[in-house]
Amino acid sequence: MSWFKRAKKGVQPAEKKTLPDGLWQKCDFCSEILYTKELEKRLWVCSKCGYHFMIDTDQYIEILCDPGSFAETHRGIRSTDPLKFKDVKKYDQRIKDSMKKTGREEAVVTGRAALNDRSIVLAIMDFRFLGGSMGSVVGEKIARAIDDALADGAPLIIVSRSGGARMQESILSLMQMAKTCSALARLSEAGIPYVSVLTHPTTGGVTASFASIGDVIIAEPKALIGFAGPRVIQQTIRQDLPDGFQRSEFLLEHGMVDMVCSRDKLKDTIGNVLDFFCAQVVQIPLEAEKDEEDSSAVS
């Protein structure tokens, strides 16, 4: 008698039970296994280490804006392919694929909204769209959002999540760094607050431009923030990097960001910042400015 034959006929193996997909999530930072529904209640923040999972644009709108107050602006602007760029795929095909995947027209969404009953202008980058890379349309939409804030006299909030400049647009992408910074200079001259929120990851040309020049810079915990990635820097300088290099907490310690704020406190924290700044702002009408100039010229 073979050891591998069943002693009793008719005995069936127990049916294998499978868990539904998406029931559990693994933390990328500490490898903790987390129950998805509980993770969602915590705004996608790991209960063990506090790591903030990447979330989509709609979730940030829900977190930051008063219910039903967000109205999207500057729709219908889409990237072209001026360089006829092609690697594994054509650039225009990558654009179409990203639009289908995300349901968005580009890697940034702009709009007007209310935060704690205060009117704001909001721009949120979407990492799912070509890694949140900054092409000419992203720069144009952010510049227009800045113009909206200037026209409305409303505070500007930009939530950054990006791999940097979009290589498929070459110099056209790099030009957006100067374009957005010059627009923000006009906003600063008008005394209108700009709060920059850095999330995981914020790198490359976005870090080197508008993301790093906010009146207040807030980072989510353990977010990767920097110009080049740690591996590239380590290979370039051929030295070991400090623990936590380019993470939010390291940058806070070295004065690169103003505060590290967990996602559940982000709305109230920004609200407090705006309460402080807007209480200090005294807008002088253009006619009054002209009268002051005329009087000083006469004296």
C-alpha positions as CSV (number, residue, x, y, z in Angstrom):
1,M,0.0,0.0,0.0
2,S,1.4,3.4,-1.0
3,W,1.8,6.0,1.7
4,F,0.5,8.6,-0.7
5,K,-2.9,7.1,-1.2
6,R,-5.9,8.1,0.9
7,A,-7.1,5.5,3.4
8,K,-10.7,6.5,2.9
9,K,-12.5,7.0,-0.3
10,G,-14.8,10.0,-0.8
11,V,-12.8,12.4,1.5
12,Q,-12.4,15.7,-0.3
13,P,-9.7,18.3,0.6
14,A,-11.0,21.3,2.3
15,E,-11.7,24.2,0.1
16,K,-8.9,26.7,0.0
17,K,-10.0,30.1,1.4
18,T,-8.7,33.2,-0.3
19,L,-8.7,36.7,1.1
20,P,-10.1,39.4,-1.2
21,D,-7.6,41.7,-2.8
22,G,-6.9,45.0,-1.1
23,L,-8.0,43.8,2.4
24,W,-4.5,44.5,3.8
25,Q,-1.8,47.0,3.0
26,K,1.9,46.8,3.8
27,C,3.6,50.0,5.1
28,D,6.5,50.9,2.8
29,F,8.4,52.4,5.7
30,C,8.2,49.9,8.6
31,S,6.7,46.8,6.8
32,E,3.7,46.6,9.2
33,I,0.7,44.8,7.8
34,L,-2.3,47.2,8.1
35,Y,-6.1,46.6,7.7
36,T,-7.2,48.7,4.8
37,K,-10.5,50.0,6.3
38,E,-8.7,51.1,9.5
39,L,-6.0,52.7,7.4
40,E,-8.6,54.6,5.4
41,K,-10.1,55.9,8.7
42,R,-6.7,57.2,9.7
43,L,-6.4,59.1,6.4
44,W,-3.9,56.5,5.1
45,V,-1.4,57.0,7.9
46,C,0.4,54.0,9.4
47,S,-0.7,53.4,13.0
48,K,2.8,52.0,13.9
49,C,5.3,54.4,12.5
50,G,3.2,57.4,11.2
51,Y,4.3,56.9,7.6
52,H,1.9,58.8,5.2
53,F,0.8,56.7,2.2
54,M,0.4,58.5,-1.1
55,I,-3.2,59.5,-1.7
56,D,-4.9,61.0,-4.7
57,T,-5.9,64.5,-5.5
58,D,-9.6,64.0,-4.6
59,Q,-8.6,62.8,-1.1
60,Y,-6.5,66.0,-0.5
61,I,-9.4,68.1,-1.7
62,E,-11.6,66.3,0.8
63,I,-9.0,66.8,3.6
64,L,-8.2,70.5,3.0
65,C,-11.4,72.0,1.7
66,D,-14.8,72.8,3.3
67,P,-17.4,70.3,2.0
68,G,-18.6,71.1,-1.5
69,S,-16.6,74.3,-1.8
70,F,-14.0,73.2,-4.4
71,A,-14.5,74.4,-7.9
72,E,-11.9,73.4,-10.5
73,T,-10.4,76.0,-12.7
74,H,-8.3,76.2,-15.9
75,R,-9.6,72.9,-17.4
76,G,-9.0,72.0,-21.0
77,I,-5.3,72.8,-21.1
78,R,-3.4,69.8,-22.4
79,S,0.2,69.0,-23.3
80,T,1.3,68.8,-26.9
81,D,4.5,67.1,-28.2
82,P,6.6,69.9,-29.6
83,L,9.8,67.8,-29.6
84,K,8.2,64.7,-31.1
85,F,9.8,62.8,-28.2
86,K,9.9,59.0,-28.2
87,D,11.6,56.5,-25.9
88,V,9.8,53.1,-25.3
89,K,6.6,55.0,-26.1
90,K,5.7,58.2,-27.9
91,Y,5.3,61.1,-25.5
92,D,1.7,61.8,-26.7
93,Q,0.8,58.2,-26.1
94,R,2.1,58.5,-22.5
95,I,-0.1,61.5,-22.0
96,K,-3.1,59.6,-23.3
97,D,-2.4,56.6,-21.1
98,S,-2.0,58.9,-18.0
99,M,-5.3,60.7,-18.8
100,K,-7.0,57.3,-19.0
101,K,-5.4,56.0,-15.8
102,T,-6.1,59.0,-13.6
103,G,-9.1,60.7,-15.2
104,R,-7.1,63.9,-15.1
105,E,-6.0,66.2,-18.0
106,E,-2.6,66.9,-16.4
107,A,-0.4,66.3,-13.4
108,V,-1.9,69.3,-11.4
109,V,-5.4,70.3,-10.5
110,T,-6.2,73.9,-9.7
111,G,-9.3,75.5,-8.2
112,R,-10.9,77.9,-5.8
113,A,-12.2,76.6,-2.5
114,A,-12.9,77.5,1.1
115,L,-10.8,76.4,4.1
116,N,-12.4,77.0,7.5
117,D,-14.7,79.5,5.7
118,R,-11.8,81.4,4.2
119,S,-11.5,81.7,0.4
120,I,-8.4,80.1,-1.0
121,V,-6.8,79.2,-4.3
122,L,-5.5,75.6,-4.4
123,A,-3.2,73.6,-6.6
124,I,-2.6,69.9,-6.0
125,M,-0.1,67.8,-8.0
126,D,-0.9,64.2,-8.9
127,F,2.0,61.7,-8.8
128,R,0.0,59.1,-10.7
129,F,0.2,61.4,-13.8
130,L,3.7,60.8,-15.2
131,G,5.2,60.9,-11.8
132,G,3.7,64.4,-11.1
133,S,6.3,65.7,-13.5
134,M,6.3,69.5,-14.3
135,G,5.8,70.1,-18.0
136,S,4.7,73.3,-19.7
137,V,1.0,72.8,-18.9
138,V,1.7,72.2,-15.2
139,G,3.7,75.4,-15.1
140,E,1.0,77.3,-16.9
141,K,-1.8,76.0,-14.7
142,I,0.2,76.9,-11.5
143,A,1.0,80.3,-12.9
144,R,-2.7,80.9,-13.6
145,A,-3.6,79.8,-10.1
146,I,-1.2,82.3,-8.8
147,D,-2.8,85.0,-10.9
148,D,-6.2,83.9,-9.5
149,A,-4.9,84.4,-6.0
150,L,-3.5,87.8,-7.0
151,A,-6.9,88.8,-8.5
152,D,-9.0,87.5,-5.7
153,G,-6.6,88.6,-2.9
154,A,-6.9,85.0,-1.6
155,P,-4.2,82.9,0.0
156,L,-2.5,80.3,-2.2
157,I,-1.9,76.7,-1.2
158,I,0.1,74.3,-3.4
159,V,0.4,70.6,-2.5
160,S,3.5,69.2,-4.2
161,R,4.1,65.6,-5.2
162,S,6.5,65.3,-8.1
163,G,9.5,63.6,-9.6
164,G,10.7,66.9,-11.0
165,A,10.8,68.4,-14.5
166,R,9.4,66.5,-17.4
167,M,12.2,65.2,-19.5
168,Q,10.0,64.7,-22.6
169,E,9.7,68.5,-22.8
170,S,13.4,69.3,-22.2
171,I,14.1,73.1,-21.9
172,L,10.4,73.9,-22.1
173,S,9.9,72.1,-18.8
174,L,12.9,73.8,-17.1
175,M,11.5,77.2,-18.1
176,Q,8.5,76.6,-15.8
177,M,10.8,76.9,-12.8
178,A,11.5,80.6,-13.6
179,K,7.9,81.1,-14.8
180,T,6.3,80.0,-11.5
181,C,8.9,81.7,-9.3
182,S,8.4,85.1,-11.1
183,A,4.6,84.7,-10.7
184,L,5.1,84.0,-6.9
185,A,7.3,87.1,-6.6
186,R,4.3,89.2,-7.8
187,L,2.1,87.5,-5.2
188,S,4.7,88.2,-2.5
189,E,4.8,91.9,-3.5
190,A,1.1,92.1,-3.1
191,G,1.4,90.7,0.5
192,I,-0.8,87.6,-0.3
193,P,0.2,84.5,1.7
194,Y,1.5,81.4,0.0
195,V,1.6,78.1,1.9
196,S,3.6,75.3,0.3
197,V,2.8,71.7,1.4
198,L,5.5,69.1,0.6
199,T,4.3,65.5,0.4
200,H,6.0,62.2,-0.5
201,P,7.9,62.5,-2.8
202,T,8.8,66.1,-3.7
203,T,12.0,66.2,-5.8
204,G,13.8,67.7,-8.8
205,G,12.8,71.0,-10.5
206,V,9.6,71.3,-8.3
207,T,11.7,71.3,-5.1
208,A,14.1,73.7,-6.8
209,S,11.4,76.2,-7.7
210,F,7.9,77.0,-6.3
211,A,7.8,74.2,-3.7
212,S,10.6,75.7,-1.7
213,I,9.7,79.4,-1.6
214,G,6.5,79.5,0.3
215,D,5.9,82.0,3.1
216,V,5.4,78.9,5.2
217,I,6.6,75.4,4.1
218,I,4.8,72.5,5.7
219,A,5.9,68.9,5.1
220,E,4.2,65.6,5.8
221,P,6.0,63.2,8.1
222,K,8.8,61.0,6.6
223,A,8.3,62.5,3.1
224,L,11.2,62.3,0.7
225,I,12.2,65.9,-0.3
226,G,15.2,66.9,-2.3
227,F,16.6,67.9,-5.6
228,A,18.3,64.6,-6.6
229,G,17.6,61.2,-5.0
230,P,19.8,59.9,-2.2
231,R,21.3,57.2,-4.4
232,V,22.4,59.7,-7.0
233,I,24.0,62.0,-4.4
234,Q,25.7,59.1,-2.6
235,Q,27.2,57.8,-5.9
236,T,28.3,61.3,-6.8
237,I,30.0,62.4,-3.6
238,R,31.1,58.8,-2.7
239,Q,30.2,59.2,0.9
240,D,27.7,57.7,3.3
241,L,24.7,59.9,3.9
242,P,23.3,60.7,7.4
243,D,20.3,58.6,8.6
244,G,17.0,60.0,7.4
245,F,18.7,62.2,4.8
246,Q,16.2,64.1,2.7
247,R,13.3,63.1,4.9
248,S,11.0,65.8,6.4
249,E,12.3,65.5,9.9
250,F,15.9,65.9,8.8
251,L,15.0,69.0,6.7
252,L,13.1,70.5,9.7
253,E,16.2,70.0,11.9
254,H,18.4,71.8,9.3
255,G,16.0,74.7,8.6
256,M,14.7,73.7,5.1
257,V,11.1,73.4,6.2
258,D,9.1,75.3,8.8
259,M,7.1,72.5,10.3
260,V,6.2,68.8,9.9
261,C,2.5,68.2,10.2
262,S,0.5,65.0,10.2
263,R,-2.3,64.7,7.7
264,D,-5.1,64.8,10.2
265,K,-4.0,68.2,11.5
266,L,-3.1,69.7,8.2
267,K,-6.3,71.7,7.6
268,D,-6.4,73.2,11.0
269,T,-2.6,74.0,10.9
270,I,-3.0,75.8,7.5
271,G,-6.0,77.6,8.9
272,N,-4.0,78.9,11.9
273,V,-1.2,80.0,9.6
274,L,-3.6,81.9,7.4
275,D,-5.3,83.5,10.4
276,F,-1.9,84.8,11.5
277,F,-0.8,86.1,8.0
278,C,-4.1,87.5,7.0
279,A,-4.4,89.4,10.2
280,Q,-1.1,91.1,9.5
281,V,-1.9,92.0,5.9
282,V,-3.0,95.6,5.3
283,Q,-3.9,96.1,1.6
284,I,-3.4,99.6,0.3
285,P,-5.7,100.4,-2.7
286,L,-3.8,101.3,-5.9
287,E,-5.4,104.8,-5.9
288,A,-4.2,105.5,-2.4
289,E,-0.7,104.4,-3.4
290,K,-0.8,106.8,-6.3
291,D,-1.9,109.7,-4.0
292,E,1.0,109.0,-1.6
293,E,3.4,109.0,-4.5
294,D,2.0,112.3,-5.8
295,S,2.2,113.9,-2.3
296,S,5.7,112.9,-1.8
297,A,6.7,114.3,-5.2
298,V,5.1,117.7,-4.3
299,S,6.9,117.9,-1.0
